[in-house]
Amino acid sequence: MNEMFITPIQPISFELGVEKTTKTGGQNNSVFKDIFKEAINNVKTTEADLANKQYLLATGQVEDAHTVPIAAAQAQLAADMLVSLRSAALESYNEIMRINV
């Protein structure tokens, strides 16, 4: 009864306006940039996983045929998330540009 079928979403904890310092060269990377890097890497890994599973299916090495559509759905969701992040960032940028100082 204590086991949950769906794991709850964990909130992202970061402070707005705070920048992290990297170990290489002392350059500053914002949390905003890290979120986009993570989304891009997620798209790359899910696409590579999908290509691998499609190859295994085509060569007859897949034991469970359901893994290919699942991998395709994961890749599509990762791409949709990246596009949504991009759209939200552009909308925010445009809204900031409209602010009269």
N, CA, C and O of each residue as an XYZ file, in Angstrom:
404
protein
N       0.808     -1.190      0.000
C       0.000      0.000      0.000
C       0.859      1.264      0.000
O       0.423      2.305     -0.492
N       2.079      1.185      0.548
C       2.955      2.349      0.584
C       3.678      2.583     -0.726
O       4.200      3.674     -0.957
N       3.718      1.568     -1.597
C       4.394      1.730     -2.873
C       3.524      2.552     -3.812
O       2.311      2.361     -3.891
N       4.175      3.476     -4.525
C       3.453      4.327     -5.461
C       3.728      3.843     -6.869
O       4.869      3.535     -7.213
N       2.681      3.776     -7.688
C       2.852      3.345     -9.068
C       3.578      4.405     -9.882
O       4.442      4.077    -10.694
N       3.239      5.662     -9.674
C       3.865      6.766    -10.386
C       4.717      7.545     -9.396
O       4.235      7.962     -8.343
N       5.988      7.739     -9.740
C       6.848      8.507     -8.854
C       6.527      9.986     -8.994
O       6.392     10.475    -10.115
N       6.404     10.702     -7.903
C       6.050     12.124     -7.978
C       7.180     12.959     -8.565
O       8.351     12.592     -8.472
N       6.819     14.070     -9.160
C       7.793     14.983     -9.737
C       8.493     15.727     -8.612
O       7.843     16.268     -7.717
N       9.809     15.751     -8.659
C      10.597     16.448     -7.660
C      10.816     17.884     -8.126
O      11.187     18.097     -9.280
N      10.600     18.863     -7.271
C      10.804     20.252     -7.694
C      12.280     20.559     -7.920
O      13.154     20.011     -7.248
N      12.541     21.446     -8.880
C      13.896     21.897     -9.149
C      14.206     23.002     -8.157
O      13.478     23.990     -8.069
N      15.269     22.836     -7.424
C      15.621     23.860     -6.441
C      16.787     24.680     -6.962
O      17.902     24.183     -7.117
N      16.502     25.949     -7.228
C      17.539     26.889     -7.617
C      17.083     28.284     -7.246
O      15.891     28.554     -7.105
N      18.043     29.149     -7.093
C      17.748     30.522     -6.736
C      17.872     31.375     -7.985
O      18.864     31.283     -8.708
N      16.879     32.198     -8.241
C      16.908     33.050     -9.416
C      17.987     34.112     -9.284
O      18.166     34.711     -8.223
N      18.689     34.330    -10.362
C      19.712     35.367    -10.376
C      21.052     34.928     -9.812
O      22.010     35.701     -9.852
N      21.149     33.735     -9.298
C      22.397     33.255     -8.727
C      23.133     32.467     -9.797
O      22.543     31.627    -10.476
N      24.408     32.735     -9.943
C      25.209     32.041    -10.936
C      26.193     31.119    -10.247
O      26.682     31.410     -9.156
N      26.476     29.998    -10.902
C      27.456     29.054    -10.379
C      28.784     29.292    -11.088
O      28.806     29.692    -12.252
N      29.870     29.053    -10.401
C      31.193     29.185    -10.990
C      31.713     27.803    -11.336
O      31.673     26.888    -10.513
N      32.200     27.658    -12.555
C      32.755     26.374    -12.967
C      34.201     26.270    -12.523
O      34.825     27.268    -12.162
N      34.727     25.062    -12.551
C      36.109     24.839    -12.137
C      37.094     25.249    -13.216
O      38.256     25.524    -12.914
N      36.655     25.297    -14.468
C      37.556     25.607    -15.569
C      37.495     27.083    -15.911
O      36.487     27.554    -16.437
N      38.533     27.801    -15.628
C      38.650     29.182    -16.056
C      37.828     30.181    -15.277
O      37.889     31.372    -15.584
N      37.059     29.762    -14.284
C      36.277     30.696    -13.501
C      35.121     31.325    -14.257
O      34.615     32.366    -13.840
N      34.689     30.723    -15.357
C      33.574     31.267    -16.111
C      32.280     31.012    -15.363
O      32.148     30.022    -14.644
N      31.320     31.921    -15.540
C      30.034     31.784    -14.873
C      29.033     31.103    -15.788
O      28.882     31.487    -16.948
N      28.355     30.102    -15.272
C      27.274     29.430    -15.982
C      26.006     29.583    -15.161
O      25.983     29.246    -13.978
N      24.981     30.075    -15.770
C      23.739     30.250    -15.040
C      22.955     28.952    -15.002
O      23.199     28.042    -15.795
N      22.039     28.875    -14.103
C      21.167     27.718    -13.985
C      20.330     27.593    -15.249
O      20.031     26.485    -15.696
N      19.959     28.715    -15.817
C      19.171     28.748    -17.047
C      19.890     28.006    -18.170
O      19.283     27.210    -18.887
N      21.158     28.267    -18.312
C      21.954     27.611    -19.348
C      22.056     26.112    -19.077
O      21.996     25.308    -20.007
N      22.210     25.737    -17.820
C      22.315     24.326    -17.458
C      21.026     23.569    -17.765
O      21.073     22.404    -18.160
N      19.887     24.213    -17.588
C      18.606     23.573    -17.893
C      18.519     23.275    -19.381
O      18.078     22.194    -19.769
N      18.936     24.222    -20.223
C      18.915     23.995    -21.660
C      19.913     22.913    -22.078
O      19.613     22.093    -22.945
N      21.085     22.911    -21.470
C      22.066     21.869    -21.786
C      21.524     20.491    -21.432
O      21.696     19.537    -22.191
N      20.879     20.387    -20.293
C      20.310     19.119    -19.873
C      19.202     18.671    -20.827
O      19.106     17.487    -21.151
N      18.374     19.600    -21.273
C      17.302     19.262    -22.214
C      17.873     18.803    -23.557
O      17.373     17.848    -24.153
N      18.910     19.476    -24.028
C      19.539     19.093    -25.295
C      20.196     17.722    -25.171
O      20.076     16.892    -26.072
N      20.881     17.485    -24.072
C      21.508     16.173    -23.858
C      20.451     15.069    -23.744
O      20.668     13.946    -24.198
N      19.316     15.395    -23.139
C      18.233     14.428    -23.025
C      17.699     14.054    -24.404
O      17.410     12.885    -24.662
N      17.565     15.042    -25.293
C      17.112     14.769    -26.658
C      18.134     13.887    -27.378
O      17.764     12.929    -28.056
N      19.404     14.211    -27.228
C      20.445     13.420    -27.898
C      20.453     11.974    -27.416
O      20.540     11.053    -28.228
N      20.363     11.768    -26.116
C      20.423     10.401    -25.590
C      19.180      9.600    -25.949
O      19.282      8.415    -26.264
N      18.011     10.223    -25.908
C      16.802      9.483    -26.263
C      16.766      9.156    -27.753
O      16.280      8.094    -28.143
N      17.275     10.057    -28.585
C      17.341      9.776    -30.024
C      18.326      8.638    -30.315
O      18.053      7.780    -31.154
N      19.459      8.632    -29.628
C      20.442      7.556    -29.808
C      19.873      6.221    -29.329
O      20.087      5.187    -29.962
N      19.154      6.246    -28.216
C      18.530      5.033    -27.700
C      17.481      4.510    -28.678
O      17.387      3.304    -28.906
N      16.698      5.410    -29.252
C      15.692      5.009    -30.235
C      16.350      4.393    -31.467
O      15.900      3.355    -31.953
N      17.396      5.013    -31.968
C      18.090      4.473    -33.143
C      18.655      3.085    -32.853
O      18.592      2.194    -33.700
N      19.202      2.906    -31.666
C      19.746      1.605    -31.276
C      18.642      0.552    -31.212
O      18.811     -0.561    -31.710
N      17.524      0.902    -30.606
C      16.423     -0.058    -30.495
C      15.813     -0.370    -31.857
O      15.397     -1.503    -32.101
N      15.755      0.618    -32.746
C      15.253      0.365    -34.095
C      16.195     -0.578    -34.848
O      15.745     -1.454    -35.588
N      17.488     -0.395    -34.656
C      18.471     -1.289    -35.281
C      18.294     -2.719    -34.764
O      18.295     -3.680    -35.534
N      18.142     -2.835    -33.443
C      17.963     -4.163    -32.856
C      16.672     -4.813    -33.348
O      16.633     -6.025    -33.563
N      15.618     -4.019    -33.526
C      14.363     -4.557    -34.044
C      14.526     -5.017    -35.496
O      14.037     -6.079    -35.882
N      15.219     -4.203    -36.286
C      15.405     -4.539    -37.701
C      16.253     -5.787    -37.890
O      16.063     -6.526    -38.856
N      17.177     -6.026    -36.985
C      18.043     -7.209    -37.099
C      17.489     -8.408    -36.342
O      18.101     -9.477    -36.338
N      16.330     -8.237    -35.697
C      15.698     -9.356    -35.003
C      16.297     -9.679    -33.663
O      16.139    -10.800    -33.180
N      16.972     -8.752    -33.050
C      17.628     -9.000    -31.768
C      16.814     -8.514    -30.572
O      17.246     -8.673    -29.430
N      15.643     -7.924    -30.815
C      14.814     -7.401    -29.731
C      13.953     -8.520    -29.170
O      13.282     -9.229    -29.921
N      13.967     -8.681    -27.867
C      13.133     -9.692    -27.222
C      11.712     -9.183    -27.028
O      10.757     -9.954    -27.128
N      11.569     -7.911    -26.755
C      10.258     -7.319    -26.494
C      10.015     -6.206    -27.511
O      10.708     -5.189    -27.490
N       9.056     -6.385    -28.383
C       8.795     -5.411    -29.450
C       8.219     -4.100    -28.914
O       8.189     -3.102    -29.635
N       7.770     -4.089    -27.681
C       7.184     -2.875    -27.118
C       8.225     -1.815    -26.763
O       7.882     -0.651    -26.556
N       9.478     -2.211    -26.693
C      10.510     -1.250    -26.305
C      10.732     -0.172    -27.370
O      11.115      0.951    -27.041
N      10.497     -0.503    -28.632
C      10.720      0.479    -29.704
C       9.693      1.611    -29.647
O      10.092      2.775    -29.684
N       8.379      1.324    -29.558
C       7.432      2.436    -29.442
C       7.609      3.253    -28.156
O       7.369      4.460    -28.138
N       8.027      2.588    -27.101
C       8.276      3.313    -25.844
C       9.449      4.266    -26.023
O       9.383      5.416    -25.590
N      10.521      3.800    -26.654
C      11.684      4.656    -26.911
C      11.310      5.802    -27.846
O      11.805      6.917    -27.684
N      10.439      5.540    -28.824
C       9.996      6.591    -29.738
C       9.186      7.649    -28.993
O       9.335      8.843    -29.254
N       8.343      7.221    -28.082
C       7.551      8.162    -27.292
C       8.452      8.999    -26.384
O       8.237     10.201    -26.229
N       9.452      8.369    -25.790
C      10.385      9.115    -24.934
C      11.163     10.150    -25.745
O      11.361     11.277    -25.290
N      11.599      9.774    -26.934
C      12.331     10.723    -27.780
C      11.435     11.877    -28.197
O      11.875     13.026    -28.224
N      10.178     11.581    -28.524
C       9.247     12.634    -28.909
C       8.968     13.583    -27.746
O       8.912     14.797    -27.938
N       8.795     13.042    -26.549
C       8.558     13.877    -25.376
C       9.762     14.756    -25.056
O       9.603     15.917    -24.679
N      10.951     14.212    -25.205
C      12.164     15.003    -24.949
C      12.268     16.156    -25.948
O      12.619     17.273    -25.569
N      11.964     15.891    -27.220
C      12.005     16.946    -28.230
C      10.920     17.984    -27.980
O      11.161     19.182    -28.127
N       9.735     17.534    -27.607
C       8.643     18.470    -27.301
C       8.992     19.356    -26.106
O       8.670     20.544    -26.093
N       9.642     18.779    -25.115
C      10.038     19.555    -23.941
C      11.057     20.621    -24.314
O      10.974     21.753    -23.839
N      12.015     20.268    -25.159
C      13.019     21.237    -25.602
C      12.372     22.370    -26.387
O      12.722     23.535    -26.201
N      11.442     22.038    -27.253
C      10.744     23.066    -28.038
C       9.919     23.961    -27.112
O       9.867     25.175    -27.311
N       9.283     23.379    -26.116
C       8.497     24.170    -25.162
C       9.390     25.111    -24.358
O       9.026     26.264    -24.123
N      10.555     24.626    -23.936
C      11.498     25.484    -23.209
C      11.958     26.642    -24.083
O      12.037     27.782    -23.623
N      12.260     26.348    -25.339
C      12.684     27.383    -26.276
C      11.592     28.424    -26.470
O      11.866     29.624    -26.454
N      10.363     27.973    -26.653
C       9.251     28.896    -26.860
C       9.024     29.782    -25.637
O       8.790     30.983    -25.767
N       9.093     29.188    -24.464
C       8.909     29.964    -23.235
C      10.029     30.984    -23.065
O       9.784     32.110    -22.633
N      11.252     30.595    -23.403
C      12.378     31.528    -23.284
C      12.221     32.689    -24.263
O      12.481     33.838    -23.907
N      11.798     32.400    -25.493
C      11.600     33.471    -26.467
C      10.459     34.393    -26.072
O      10.565     35.608    -26.237
N       9.371     33.837    -25.552
C       8.265     34.671    -25.084
C       8.711     35.572    -23.934
O       8.345     36.746    -23.877
N       9.498     35.018    -23.025
C      10.002     35.812    -21.900
C      10.917     36.921    -22.381
O      10.832     38.054    -21.908
N      11.794     36.596    -23.322
C      12.705     37.601    -23.874
C      11.921     38.721    -24.544
O      12.212     39.898    -24.330
N      10.934     38.363    -25.352
C      10.120     39.377    -26.033
C       9.360     40.243    -25.031
O       9.212     41.448    -25.234
N       8.880     39.630    -23.957
C       8.166     40.399    -22.932
C       9.116     41.365    -22.217
O       8.729     42.490    -21.902
N      10.327     40.944    -21.965
C      11.316     41.828    -21.322
C      11.658     42.991    -22.245
O      11.833     44.119    -21.786
N      11.755     42.721    -23.540
C      12.080     43.782    -24.502
C      10.960     44.815    -24.609
O      11.220     45.957    -24.986
N       9.732     44.444    -24.289
C       8.606     45.377    -24.336
C       8.526     46.286    -23.120
O       7.779     47.265    -23.130
N       9.267     45.984    -22.097
C       9.220     46.777    -20.873
C       9.827     48.151    -21.146
O      10.938     48.253    -21.666
N       9.102     49.191    -20.796
C       9.616     50.550    -20.942
C      10.382     50.939    -19.687
O       9.904     50.778    -18.564
N      11.556     51.444    -19.906
C      12.404     51.835    -18.779
C      12.244     53.299    -18.494
O      12.878     53.823    -17.577
